[in-house]
């Protein structure tokens, strides 16, 4: 086995057995940052993320876009009206739909830390609908899946979510689904690799029903 083949096998093992794809937009050396990139990066470093994490590595090529995106995400991830537990679930369901390994690797352990049951996370990872024990989690799942797969939300799901979360909660949930869809498209196109220190991976195949 030559060095290239060995490296490919190591990368695939690190990626949960999946074939490793070349990173089209790897991290920029900070010494090469433009003034605008530095301002954007330093805002993230000072904020709750504490660094230029995976989704913003490709986005930093467009620093004004990156600045607006990361500010939107800071609200949706940390302060949304539906709370951290349900926000993290919506992120996972969205990551499953887009087969987005970076978001899954980052957010699956966070979701469990916020109270999403490990069996829920496992079912999603395997492409199955979880047997939810909490009604609010089933609502978030249905709203997210309908938004992504059917491109519509049924009257029944809309009414139930509006009653459970209020109008601000529904708007924030839509924002989370849309925001993490955008990040998924960016990282799928850029072939951003999942972080090596976050070993959880999605199974390859259809998204959860």
Secondary structure, DSSP 8 states (H G I E B T S, - for coil): --HHHHHHHHHHHHTTT------SS----GGG--HHHHHHHHHHHHSTT-S--HHHHHHTTSHHHHHHHHHHHHHHHHS-TTHHHHHHHHHHHHHHHHT-HHHHHHHHHHHHHTT--HHHHHHHHTT-----SSHHHHHHHHHHHIIIIISS--HHHHHHHHHHHHHHHHHHHHHHHHHHHHHHHHHHHHT----TT------SSS---
